[in-house]
Amino acid sequence: MEAARQANLEPRRLSFSRVQAVVMTAVPRLATTTDATQWEAEYQQVLRWAAQGKLPNRSRQRSYQRVVWGRGATFPSHPRPPSASAPDEKGPPS
């Protein structure tokens, strides 16, 4: 959200994939930085890179509404045929 705030954008105007890639790339470098001023400088650079992932302006609304998918259909239940490995009721062959 900080990157969106610095770019004067709503957070949903930034590409999630782009911001995720920037963060995942920067985390190892931020984790190994020991100097506080260097860490802050790196962090500000990450925010600037993340703010560059602005989504394009959409000219119109979606042609379809977003909906939650319902539960999928289930297979119909039916009696199973007896398996070949089940013992016969007649007993062993004579």
C-alpha positions in Angstrom: 0.0 0.0 0.0 2.9 2.3 0.6 4.0 2.1 -3.0 0.5 3.0 -4.1 0.4 5.9 -1.7 3.7 7.3 -2.9 2.5 7.1 -6.5 -0.9 8.7 -5.6 -2.8 5.6 -6.7 -5.4 3.3 -5.3 -3.7 0.0 -4.3 -5.9 -1.9 -6.8 -4.4 0.2 -9.6 -1.0 -1.6 -9.2 -0.4 -5.0 -10.8 -0.3 -7.6 -8.1 2.1 -9.8 -10.2 4.5 -7.0 -10.8 4.6 -6.0 -7.1 5.0 -9.6 -6.0 7.9 -10.1 -8.4 9.6 -6.9 -7.2 9.2 -7.9 -3.5 10.3 -11.5 -4.1 13.4 -10.2 -5.9 14.2 -7.6 -3.2 13.6 -9.6 -0.1 17.0 -11.5 0.0 18.9 -8.2 -0.5 16.9 -6.5 2.2 17.4 -9.4 4.6 21.2 -9.3 4.3 21.5 -5.5 4.7 22.7 -4.6 8.2 23.1 -0.8 8.0 19.8 0.9 8.8 20.3 3.8 6.3 21.3 1.4 3.5 18.2 -0.7 4.3 15.9 2.3 4.2 17.5 3.4 0.8 16.9 -0.1 -0.6 13.4 -0.2 0.7 12.5 3.1 -0.9 14.0 1.8 -4.2 11.7 -1.3 -3.9 8.7 1.0 -3.4 9.6 3.0 -6.5 10.0 -0.1 -8.6 6.7 -1.5 -7.3 4.9 1.8 -8.0 6.0 1.5 -11.7 3.7 -1.5 -12.1 0.6 0.6 -12.7 -2.3 -1.1 -14.5 -3.6 0.6 -17.7 -6.7 2.8 -17.5 -9.8 0.9 -18.4 -12.1 2.7 -20.8 -15.3 0.9 -19.9 -16.9 -1.6 -17.4 -16.5 -5.3 -17.7 -18.9 -7.0 -20.2 -19.6 -9.6 -17.6 -20.0 -9.4 -13.8 -17.6 -11.1 -11.5 -19.3 -14.0 -9.7 -18.3 -16.7 -7.3 -18.4 -20.1 -8.9 -20.9 -22.6 -7.3 -20.0 -26.0 -6.2 -19.3 -28.4 -9.0 -21.6 -31.3 -9.9 -21.0 -34.6 -8.2 -20.9 -38.0 -9.9 -24.2 -39.9 -9.5 -24.1 -42.6 -7.0 -25.0 -46.1 -8.1 -24.5 -49.6 -6.8 -21.1 -51.0 -7.6 -20.8 -54.4 -9.3 -19.2 -57.1 -7.2 -15.4 -57.1 -7.7 -13.5 -60.1 -9.1 -11.4 -60.3 -6.0 -14.3 -60.7 -3.6 -14.8 -64.2 -2.3 -17.7 -66.2 -3.8 -20.5 -67.3 -1.5 -20.3 -70.8 -3.0 -17.0 -71.6 -1.5 -13.8 -72.9 -3.1 -14.0 -74.8 -6.4 -14.3 -78.6 -6.1 
